[in-house]
């Protein structure tokens, strides 16, 4: 667990009353005092570990190279849509050499169903060339070299390094951002600052899988619009539960009413 001397004092970093962090999703995001109680944090991850003992990415991959490509393609796209595209793509191009042989024009038809596919195609070809020319055809497995690849930012590098067991990184996407705030694990306004806060408060034994637990919990239970609080294994540990229950039970406007309101 984090040493007590490393932890900020309770209330440190808490936002002013009524202030909310920048929102990565349309869902309401609470701002709670930080840091959270250590025992509560320990209990949260112990329960998540009990129901998800071996969490993994839902992206399909067979090697570090195909993982990097899949994660790069997943920006602003669902894992399901990426897996559908890469199932066909990786059957013909699962190495940087084969991807270069396919070329940008040949790659586009395989990923055209994914958002921002033209820019992603350029990046995949460019990163494949760098991997071939500068790294002997093997994806570099350190953060600096990974983030130097086109289309690979901090979040993508964190997903790759965590999934391969190289670094206990926490990639903060919209799900992790939302769940961290609702649980009071973080209250910062940007993904990078939320990541730093999580590394301060998540007990060390839970760090390697914390990213997966938070993202899967946000994807399937603590969803943006209709969180499943009654089916949540940590609902009694959630300081936002009352507000989330109200959000869950709030009637949604019908399409007809929404359309007439816009006229």
C-alpha positions in Angstrom: 0.0 0.0 0.0 1.2 3.6 -0.5 3.3 4.8 2.4 1.4 7.2 4.7 4.2 9.8 4.2 3.5 9.7 0.4 -0.2 10.3 0.7 -1.5 13.9 0.7 -3.4 15.1 3.7 -7.2 14.5 3.7 -8.9 17.3 1.8 -5.8 18.3 -0.1 -6.5 19.0 -3.7 -10.3 19.3 -3.1 -12.0 21.6 -5.5 -13.9 24.7 -4.4 -17.5 24.0 -3.5 -19.7 23.6 -6.6 -16.7 23.3 -9.0 -16.7 20.4 -11.3 -13.8 19.0 -13.3 -13.6 19.0 -17.1 -16.0 16.3 -18.4 -14.8 13.7 -20.9 -18.4 12.4 -21.2 -21.9 13.9 -21.2 -22.7 12.2 -17.9 -22.7 14.2 -14.6 -19.3 14.0 -12.9 -19.2 14.7 -9.1 -16.4 16.6 -7.5 -15.5 15.1 -4.1 -12.9 15.8 -1.5 -9.6 14.1 -2.1 -7.8 11.9 -1.0 -10.3 9.1 -0.2 -10.2 7.0 2.9 -7.5 4.3 2.6 -9.7 1.5 4.0 -12.5 2.3 1.6 -10.1 2.3 -1.4 -8.7 -1.1 -0.3 -12.3 -2.5 0.0 -13.2 -1.2 -3.4 -10.4 -3.0 -5.2 -10.7 -6.1 -3.1 -14.4 -6.5 -4.2 -13.6 -5.7 -7.9 -10.9 -8.3 -7.8 -13.3 -10.9 -6.3 -15.7 -10.5 -9.3 -13.0 -9.9 -11.9 -9.9 -11.9 -10.9 -8.2 -11.8 -14.2 -9.4 -8.7 -16.1 -8.0 -8.3 -19.7 -8.4 -5.9 -22.6 -11.4 -6.7 -24.8 -9.3 -5.9 -27.9 -8.2 -8.9 -29.9 -4.4 -9.2 -30.5 -1.7 -11.8 -30.9 1.5 -9.9 -30.5 2.8 -6.5 -29.1 2.6 -5.2 -32.7 -1.1 -6.2 -33.2 -1.9 -4.8 -29.7 -0.4 -1.4 -30.6 -2.3 -1.3 -33.9 -5.6 -2.3 -32.2 -5.2 0.2 -29.4 -4.3 3.0 -31.9 -7.4 2.1 -34.0 -9.7 2.1 -30.9 -9.5 5.9 -30.3 -13.0 7.2 -30.4 -14.3 3.7 -31.5 -15.7 0.7 -29.6 -13.6 -2.4 -29.0 -16.3 -4.4 -30.8 -16.0 -2.3 -34.0 -12.2 -2.5 -33.8 -12.2 -6.3 -33.4 -14.5 -6.7 -36.4 -12.1 -4.8 -38.5 -8.9 -6.3 -37.2 -10.2 -9.9 -37.5 -9.9 -9.4 -41.3 -6.9 -7.1 -41.2 -4.7 -9.2 -39.1 -5.4 -12.2 -41.2 -3.4 -10.5 -44.0 -1.2 -8.1 -42.1 -0.2 -9.0 -38.6 3.4 -7.8 -38.8 4.9 -4.4 -39.6 6.5 -5.8 -42.8 3.1 -7.2 -44.0 1.4 -3.9 -43.1 3.9 -1.9 -45.2 3.4 -4.3 -48.1 -0.4 -3.7 -47.8 0.2 0.0 -47.8 -2.1 2.9 -46.8 -4.5 2.5 -49.8 -4.7 -1.3 -49.1 -5.3 -0.7 -45.4 -8.1 1.7 -45.7 -10.8 -0.8 -46.8 -10.2 -2.9 -43.8 -10.7 -0.1 -41.3 -13.2 2.1 -43.1 -15.9 1.1 -40.6 -13.9 2.8 -37.8 -14.1 6.5 -37.1 -11.2 8.7 -38.3 -10.0 5.8 -40.4 -8.0 7.8 -42.9 -5.8 9.4 -40.2 -5.5 6.1 -38.4 -4.4 4.4 -41.7 -1.6 7.0 -42.1 -0.5 6.5 -38.6 -0.5 2.7 -38.7 1.7 2.7 -41.9 4.0 5.4 -40.4 4.5 3.5 -37.1 5.0 0.3 -39.0 7.8 1.9 -41.0 9.5 3.2 -37.9 9.2 -0.2 -36.2 10.9 -1.8 -39.2 13.6 0.9 -39.8 14.5 1.8 -36.2 13.6 -1.2 -34.1 14.3 -4.2 -36.2 10.7 -5.1 -36.8 9.9 -5.4 -33.1 7.7 -3.0 -31.2 9.7 -1.1 -28.6 8.4 -1.9 -25.1 9.4 1.2 -23.2 7.2 4.3 -22.8 9.5 6.9 -24.5 9.9 4.9 -27.6 6.3 3.8 -27.8 5.0 7.4 -27.5 7.4 8.4 -30.3 5.4 6.3 -32.7 2.8 8.1 -34.8 -0.7 7.7 -33.4 0.6 6.4 -30.0 0.0 8.9 -27.2 0.3 8.5 -23.5 -3.0 6.6 -23.1 -2.2 4.1 -25.9 1.3 3.5 -24.5 -0.2 3.0 -21.0 -2.7 0.4 -22.3 0.0 -1.5 -24.1 2.5 -1.5 -21.2 -0.2 -2.5 -18.7 -1.6 -5.3 -20.9 1.8 -6.8 -21.5 2.7 -6.6 -17.8 5.6 -4.2 -18.3 4.3 -1.3 -16.3 1.4 -0.9 -13.8 0.1 2.0 -15.9 -3.4 3.4 -15.6 -4.8 4.7 -18.9 -7.5 7.2 -18.2 -10.2 7.0 -20.8 -13.8 8.2 -20.4 -14.8 5.2 -18.3 -11.9 5.4 -15.9 -12.3 9.2 -15.6 -16.0 8.9 -14.8 -15.7 6.0 -12.3 -12.7 7.5 -10.5 -14.7 10.7 -9.9 -17.9 8.9 -8.8 -15.9 6.8 -6.4 -14.0 9.7 -5.1 -10.7 8.1 -6.1 -9.8 11.3 -8.0 -11.2 14.8 -8.5 -8.8 16.4 -11.0 -9.9 18.0 -14.2 -7.7 16.3 -16.8 -6.9 12.6 -17.6 -3.2 13.1 -16.8 -3.9 14.6 -13.4 -6.5 11.9 -12.7 -3.8 9.3 -13.6 -1.4 10.9 -11.1 -4.0 10.9 -8.4 -4.9 7.2 -8.9 -1.2 6.3 -8.6 -1.2 8.1 -5.3 -4.2 6.4 -3.8 -4.5 2.9 -5.3 -2.7 0.4 -3.1 0.4 -1.0 -4.8 -0.8 -4.7 -5.0 -3.9 -3.6 -7.0 -2.1 -1.2 -9.4 -1.3 -3.7 -12.2 -5.1 -4.5 -12.7 -6.6 -1.2 -11.6 -7.0 0.1 -15.1 -8.9 -2.9 -16.3 -11.2 -3.0 -13.2 -12.1 0.6 -13.5 -12.7 0.5 -17.3 -14.8 -2.7 -17.2 -16.8 -1.5 -14.2 -17.5 1.7 -16.1 -18.4 0.0 -19.3 -20.8 -2.6 -17.9 -22.0 -1.4 -14.4 -21.2 2.3 -13.7 -22.4 3.5 -17.1 -22.7 7.1 -18.1 -26.5 7.5 -18.3 -28.0 4.6 -16.4 -25.6 3.3 -13.8 -26.6 -0.1 -12.4 -26.3 0.8 -8.7 -28.6 -2.1 -7.5 -26.3 -4.6 -9.2 -23.0 -2.9 -8.2 -20.7 -4.8 -5.8 -19.3 -1.6 -4.4 -22.4 0.5 -4.3 -22.3 0.8 -0.5 -18.7 2.2 -0.8 -19.7 4.8 -3.4 -20.1 8.4 -2.1 -22.0 9.2 -5.3 -24.6 6.5 -4.9 -27.6 8.7 -4.0 -26.9 11.0 -7.0 -26.4 8.1 -9.3 -29.6 6.4 -8.2 -31.5 9.6 -8.9 -29.8 9.8 -12.4 -30.7 6.2 -13.0 -34.4 6.7 -12.2 -34.7 10.0 -14.0 -37.1 9.7 -16.9 -35.5 10.4 -20.3 -37.3 12.8 -22.7 -38.9 11.1 -25.6 -37.5 11.7 -29.1 -40.8 13.5 -30.0 -40.5 15.9 -27.1 -36.8 16.5 -27.8 -37.5 17.2 -31.5 -40.3 19.7 -30.7 -38.1 21.5 -28.1 -35.5 22.1 -30.8 -38.0 23.7 -33.2 
